[in-house]
């Protein structure tokens, strides 16, 4: 079907921004459960459509509002702990009048709200303290509701038919002989039976007798003597079962632990264990074993790194195949192939175990047959996996969807980089059939006309129009703004393919298959020559964004060719021109490099992909600059992202920001529906550091190289501790000097060579 400028909301799965955010939301995640709420800790439907508590692609709680007396408590402060485990808020009472008489002045009652997420639930503690000189009775009411909306409904999709909302079920405390107490319930279950046959329930529990239980609200009266405190604990338990009452497991490949399967149960107070949940969260929030740590002379920079690492840990879920970073909250809290691969690449030097988990997961999910509805072809790597009601029914194609043209070569690229980083040839042997299958796709279905370039075109109208990382329907266009027609060959995907063929050649050499190694090396070199001839635009000083279905180049200045630098496909004579174009005033906006340079036909700094600034994109471009020796330019990008982090709540880089020019004393302009946290935005700081330092690690050669290392003026020194290289490890101190960076070995275990290239 022809592509047009028409905006099809349902067809292209756009995220609808139908309201303004008054404050940065607070976010928690554990496994397949995540929560988005306002700074009070409330879920208020009228404030922001994405607020809620979600599990497995469904919103299990759509309202959760705490009031004190006749209104909300007055918010003093709220935050999320550095390890992303605990949300806490400090609140107080407003002035209380009886008629015209002030009976309790504002600030006499303190309410401390603490919340911890579990996989499948929430634990919350309210500590109420009386600082008045008289006895007080504090009325607290919690209003709740559950719409059981699929994540795509929350994003704006409209369904002609939904499932059935079930009657609310009160749960009473059982007596000694199995009888139920006639007193007020200790829990209430809200329910929904979906069209997929799954019954989903949200249980709300409390640890003390309520004064009133009304229609989807529960009230308590906390009596306090002067200068005393009392605790109220609440829990939300998310449950799912099939029509026969059997526990529903999440789809194969996701975080399918025993704690991740929730059946409807009549036993009261299943989730009320705040201390246990907090302790488990603290354990979960610790740095992974074997991962290096980084500290610097700048405490603000350290906060950025700590938050980024905490976000990565929070976004990472355990699967039967190892750790996997989910893409972003709220819209993409699920496995994405491209996002997982690039996030693992960003932190590969720091924590290679993440790459192993990503590769193992994607190998298991690799397509083995042609399924047009899923854009699946043998050897192709997963684009995304969803397990909500709409995905199960096929209302969206994303249960298992393979509409990414870049994930497959990125899979091979990461496998090669992982083996270079770790020397883990045994794992490469286990992956080998999947690597060969991926290369087979690149040679056949991925290159249907046999011209050597990987191209894409969706197989059905429900699939994604664009299947590179810029997947908006208007993201690929010609100089006059005309949209490119499929099949489309994106420039960066050819770079990924080049790196994949070269990497596969190295892996074949390590396995002793010299014939195959030579064949794949030659294929890479042929691709390199063809790419330069077909894509280079001399008049622009960059590569074309893409070739359209008629092999016409899209002569547009974009950030995409920066990814080509990362892969090494760019010949030296063009690398300098390309680097200058990427760092020109039209592309570099002060806060980072724009996706599309100003002045291009579809440039719009407020768009998703045509002029915005993405941290992960900037990190990949910086790594490409460093590969060609431009570490000073890479450091400029690092400095811009550091400045951006200082302007963000909790120092958390969002998925993207608007691409307006930076002006003195002005803050960056936020994109209204950007995910935060986003895994590859969190990983950006570590790839940016790797780029600035010109860091290369070869475990098989037991060598660490710093090539033309640079540090921004804001950092006097950087310390890397516990950097594992093969069986050995290093502690290193890097100190900025006027013209270079000095490297001092603080501790060395094993025979590891340090090389510094000036």
ZIQUIHU-V14932 format. One record per backbone hydrogen bond with DSSP energy under -0.5 kcal/mol. CO is the residue of the C=O (numbers start at 0). NH is the residue of the N-H. Records with the same first field share a line. If there is no record, write none. Layout:
CO: NH + NH
//
This chain:
5: 7
6: 8
7: 11
8: 12 + 13
13: 15
15: 17
25: 36
27: 34
29: 32
31: 55
32: 29
33: 53
34: 27
35: 51
36: 25
37: 40
41: 37 + 43
42: 44 + 63
43: 46 + 47
47: 50
51: 35
52: 59 + 60
53: 33
54: 57
56: 150
57: 54 + 59
58: 147
60: 52
62: 144
63: 42
64: 66 + 142
66: 140
67: 70
70: 67
72: 74
73: 91
76: 89
78: 87
80: 83
84: 116
85: 80
86: 114
87: 78
88: 90 + 112
89: 75 + 76
90: 110
91: 73
92: 106
94: 96
95: 102 + 103
96: 98
97: 99 + 100
100: 97 + 102
103: 95
104: 107
107: 130
108: 92
109: 111 + 128
110: 90 + 112
111: 113 + 126
112: 88
113: 124
114: 86
115: 122
117: 119 + 120
119: 237
120: 117
121: 235
122: 115
123: 233
124: 113 + 126
125: 127 + 231
126: 111 + 128
127: 229
128: 109 + 130
129: 226
135: 137 + 223
136: 138
137: 139 + 221
138: 68
139: 219
140: 66 + 142
141: 217
142: 64
144: 61 + 62
148: 58
149: 152 + 153
150: 154
151: 156
152: 155
154: 15
163: 165 + 192
165: 190
167: 169
168: 188
170: 185 + 186
172: 180
174: 177
178: 174
185: 205
186: 170
187: 189 + 203
188: 168
189: 201
190: 165
191: 193 + 199
192: 163
193: 196
197: 193 + 199
198: 240
199: 191
200: 202 + 238
201: 189
202: 236
203: 187
204: 234
211: 218
213: 215 + 216
215: 143
216: 213
217: 141
218: 210 + 211
219: 139 + 221
220: 222
221: 137
223: 135
224: 227
227: 129
229: 127
231: 125
232: 206
233: 123
234: 204
235: 121
236: 202
238: 200
239: 247
240: 198
241: 244
245: 241
246: 248
247: 261
250: 253
253: 255 + 319
254: 256
256: 259
257: 260
259: 261
260: 262
261: 239 + 247
270: 272
272: 276
273: 277
274: 278
275: 279
276: 280
277: 281
278: 282
279: 283
280: 284
282: 285
287: 290
292: 720
294: 718
296: 298
297: 301
298: 302
299: 303
300: 304
301: 305
302: 306
303: 307
304: 308
305: 309
306: 310
307: 311
308: 312
309: 313
310: 314
311: 315
314: 325
316: 323
318: 321
321: 318
323: 316 + 325
326: 678
327: 331
328: 675
329: 332
331: 326 + 327 + 333
333: 326
334: 384
335: 339
336: 340
337: 341
338: 342
339: 343
340: 344
341: 345
342: 346
344: 347
346: 349 + 350
349: 291
350: 353 + 354
351: 355
352: 356
353: 357
354: 358
355: 359
356: 360
357: 361
358: 362
359: 363
360: 364
362: 365
366: 378
368: 370
370: 373 + 375
371: 374
373: 401
375: 370
376: 379
379: 366
382: 336
383: 400
387: 391
388: 392
389: 393 + 394 + 395
390: 393
397: 385
398: 385
400: 382 + 383
401: 403
405: 409
406: 410
407: 411
408: 412
409: 413
410: 414
411: 415
412: 416
413: 417
414: 418
415: 419
416: 420
417: 421
418: 422
419: 698 + 699
422: 424
423: 427
424: 428
425: 429
426: 430
427: 431
430: 433 + 434
431: 435
432: 436
433: 437
434: 438
435: 439
436: 440
437: 441
438: 442
439: 443
440: 445
443: 446
444: 447
445: 454
446: 449
455: 486 + 487
459: 462
466: 404 + 405
468: 470
470: 465
471: 474
474: 476
475: 483
477: 480
481: 477
484: 548
487: 455 + 489
488: 546
489: 493
490: 493 + 494
491: 495
492: 496
493: 497
494: 498
495: 499
496: 500
497: 501
498: 502
499: 503
500: 504
501: 505
502: 506
503: 507
504: 508
505: 509
506: 510
507: 512
508: 511
511: 513
512: 516
513: 517
514: 518
515: 519
516: 520
517: 521
518: 522
519: 523
520: 524
521: 525
522: 526
523: 527
524: 528
525: 529
526: 530
527: 531
528: 532
529: 533
530: 534
531: 535
534: 543
535: 537
536: 539 + 540 + 541
541: 536
544: 490
545: 553
546: 488
547: 550
551: 547
552: 554
553: 544 + 555
555: 557
556: 596
558: 561 + 562
559: 562 + 563
560: 564
561: 565
562: 566
563: 567 + 568 + 569
564: 567
570: 573 + 574
571: 575
573: 577
574: 578
575: 579
576: 580
577: 581
578: 582
580: 583
583: 586 + 587
585: 597
586: 588 + 593
588: 661
591: 588
592: 613
594: 558
596: 599
599: 602
603: 606
604: 658
609: 603
611: 594
612: 656
613: 617
614: 618
615: 619
616: 620
617: 621
618: 622
619: 623
620: 624
621: 625
622: 626
623: 627
624: 627 + 629
625: 628
628: 630
629: 633
630: 634
631: 635
632: 636
633: 637
634: 638
635: 639
636: 640
637: 641
638: 642
639: 643
640: 644
641: 645
642: 646
643: 646
644: 647
647: 650
648: 651
650: 652
652: 677
655: 670
656: 612
662: 665
667: 669
668: 657
670: 673
674: 654
676: 328
677: 680 + 681
678: 682
680: 683
681: 684
682: 685 + 686
683: 687
684: 688
685: 689
686: 690
687: 691
688: 692
689: 693 + 694
690: 693
691: 709
693: 706
695: 704
696: 698
697: 701 + 702
701: 752
702: 697
703: 754
704: 695 + 706
705: 707 + 756
711: 714
713: 715
715: 735
716: 296
717: 733
718: 294 + 720
719: 731
720: 292
721: 723
722: 729
724: 727
727: 724
728: 748
729: 722
730: 745 + 746
731: 719
732: 734 + 743
733: 717
734: 741
739: 736
741: 734 + 743
743: 732 + 745
746: 730
747: 749
748: 728
749: 751
752: 703 + 754
754: 705 + 756
755: 757
756: 707
//
